[in-house]
Amino acid sequence: MKSLLKRLLKVLPLLLFMPAQAALKVGEPAPDFSAQASLGGKVFQFQLSAALKQGPVVLYFYPAAFTPGCTVEAHLFAEAIDQYRALGATVIGVSNDTIETLNKFSISECRGKFAVAADTGKNIMKSYDAALGFMTPYANRTSYVIAPEGKIIYAYTDMSPDQHVANTLAALRQWASGKPR
């Protein structure tokens, strides 16, 4: 019995902090949300349903501003923003950071090219199944592409920031060409 208890105590912390895969699937409705966001250091209220009226939305979750992987990912999205715009897409990043932190992050790491939203209550993360484990304040690195009608057309989770931009652009191009996924 003591042996079993010892093994459980070793495994339990891993389960609490273990990242989950994106649970919202292609074809499911994307939960609407509103959040304080920053674009180039200027705060505004982002509303998903309003953004979808302009075209598809790339919604990406990241663990924390100014961390190495999140900085790389923000730079990659900023470098590709013209490709997203050419496809009529809006990009919005979401993390648990405060709006004050995101004001700085949006200027320096996002280079004023796309907005980042504050989800300090983890409500958006939870509705998109993008929380990093049960007991952390952080988001998992998950990207969604949402079509203007509000359906998820692509979902991808990987803690490496390397493929999120390439994959979401490919999904947008496929959607724009009218080919089914």
CORFEN-V276884 format. One line per field, one symbol per residue. phi: phi as a letter, one per 30 degrees, with the letter a starting at -180 (. if undefined). burial: 1 if it has 24 or more other ideal C-beta (glycine too) atoms within 12 Angstrom, else 0. A space follows every 10 residues. Layout:
phi = ???
burial = ???
This chain:
phi = .ddddddddd deedddcddc decdcejddd ddabadbbbi icdaccbedd dddckdbccb cbdaeicedd dedddddddc edddddcicc cbcbbddddd ddeddddddd hicadbccbd ciddeddchc ddidccdcdd dbbbccdedj cdcababadd ddcddedddd dddddddidd d
burial = 0000000000 0000000011 0101000001 1010111110 0001010100 1100111111 1111110011 1011111101 1011001011 1111111010 1110111011 0011111110 0101111111 1110000111 1111111101 1111111110 1001101111 1110100000 0
